[in-house]
Amino acid sequence: MAVRLNKPWQTLSEASARLRGNLGVFQFADASGGVIYIGFAGGRSLYGLKGEVRDMAALVPDATQVRWEVNTAYQSRFRELLWAHNADFGALPKYNIELNHRPVRIGRLSPG
């Protein structure tokens, strides 16, 4: 499995028809394709990825696209995606910072 999430982007309306109640991680992008939020649907998420993407899209107004990965190790994968984004861009995604949706400590990753 690659460290970065490389699945194709889908519009939010396309995704709402395809998402189910699975556990996993997701990323939102703006119109230019830049990642602006990384989130997860865990054991406390109502309706899994479908519900979490719907609810977070209301809080992230710049989101136009989404991609996701079904994964039962969602906490570890969430941190891994944040590490990779931080390593690539020197900061966490815009809305992870604004909404304070991030672990207290994420550590450092030096992907090759």
C-alpha positions as CSV (number, residue, x, y, z in Angstrom):
1,M,0.0,0.0,0.0
2,A,1.3,3.4,-0.9
3,V,1.7,6.0,1.8
4,R,-0.2,8.6,-0.1
5,L,-3.8,8.2,-1.2
6,N,-3.7,8.1,-5.0
7,K,-7.3,7.1,-5.8
8,P,-9.1,9.3,-8.4
9,W,-11.0,12.3,-7.2
10,Q,-14.8,12.3,-7.5
11,T,-17.3,15.2,-7.1
12,L,-19.2,15.3,-3.8
13,S,-22.4,14.4,-5.6
14,E,-20.8,11.4,-7.3
15,A,-19.4,10.2,-4.0
16,S,-22.7,10.5,-2.1
17,A,-24.1,7.9,-4.4
18,R,-21.2,5.5,-4.0
19,L,-20.2,5.9,-0.3
20,R,-21.4,3.4,2.2
21,G,-21.3,3.0,6.0
22,N,-17.7,1.7,6.0
23,L,-14.9,2.7,8.3
24,G,-12.0,4.5,6.6
25,V,-10.2,7.7,5.6
26,F,-11.0,10.5,3.1
27,Q,-9.5,13.6,1.6
28,F,-11.3,16.7,0.4
29,A,-9.8,18.9,-2.4
30,D,-10.6,22.3,-3.7
31,A,-11.3,23.1,-7.4
32,S,-7.5,23.1,-8.2
33,G,-7.1,19.6,-6.8
34,G,-5.1,20.6,-3.7
35,V,-5.9,18.6,-0.5
36,I,-7.6,20.9,2.0
37,Y,-8.9,18.4,4.6
38,I,-8.0,14.8,5.7
39,G,-10.6,13.0,7.8
40,F,-11.8,9.6,8.9
41,A,-14.9,7.7,9.7
42,G,-14.5,5.7,12.9
43,G,-16.5,3.6,15.2
44,R,-18.4,6.7,16.5
45,S,-19.2,8.0,13.0
46,L,-22.9,7.9,12.2
47,Y,-23.3,6.1,8.8
48,G,-19.6,5.6,8.4
49,L,-17.8,7.3,5.5
50,K,-21.1,8.3,3.9
51,G,-22.2,10.3,6.9
52,E,-18.8,11.6,7.8
53,V,-18.1,13.0,4.3
54,R,-21.6,14.5,4.2
55,D,-21.2,16.2,7.6
56,M,-17.7,17.4,7.0
57,A,-18.5,18.8,3.5
58,A,-20.9,21.2,5.3
59,L,-18.0,22.5,7.4
60,V,-15.4,22.7,4.6
61,P,-17.0,25.1,2.1
62,D,-14.1,25.0,-0.4
63,A,-14.4,21.2,-0.9
64,T,-15.4,20.2,-4.4
65,Q,-13.9,16.8,-4.7
66,V,-13.4,13.8,-2.4
67,R,-11.5,10.5,-2.5
68,W,-11.6,7.8,0.2
69,E,-10.2,4.4,1.3
70,V,-12.0,1.8,3.3
71,N,-9.7,0.8,6.1
72,T,-10.4,-0.6,9.6
73,A,-7.1,0.8,10.8
74,Y,-8.5,4.3,10.2
75,Q,-6.7,6.1,13.1
76,S,-3.2,4.8,11.9
77,R,-4.0,5.6,8.3
78,F,-5.3,9.1,9.2
79,R,-2.1,9.9,11.0
80,E,-0.1,8.5,8.1
81,L,-1.9,10.7,5.6
82,L,-1.3,13.7,7.8
83,W,2.4,12.8,8.1
84,A,2.7,12.5,4.3
85,H,1.0,15.8,3.7
86,N,3.1,17.5,6.3
87,A,6.3,16.0,4.7
88,D,5.2,17.1,1.2
89,F,4.0,20.7,2.0
90,G,5.5,21.6,5.4
91,A,2.1,22.0,7.0
92,L,-1.2,20.2,7.6
93,P,-4.2,20.8,5.3
94,K,-5.9,24.1,5.7
95,Y,-9.1,22.9,7.3
96,N,-7.4,20.4,9.6
97,I,-5.8,23.4,11.2
98,E,-8.9,25.7,11.1
99,L,-11.2,23.1,12.5
100,N,-8.5,21.7,14.9
101,H,-9.1,18.2,13.5
102,R,-5.7,16.7,14.1
103,P,-3.9,14.6,16.7
104,V,-2.1,16.4,19.5
105,R,1.2,15.0,18.1
106,I,1.6,13.5,14.7
107,G,5.4,12.9,14.6
108,R,7.5,13.1,11.5
109,L,7.7,11.1,8.4
110,S,10.4,11.2,5.7
111,P,8.9,9.2,2.8
112,G,11.3,8.2,0.1
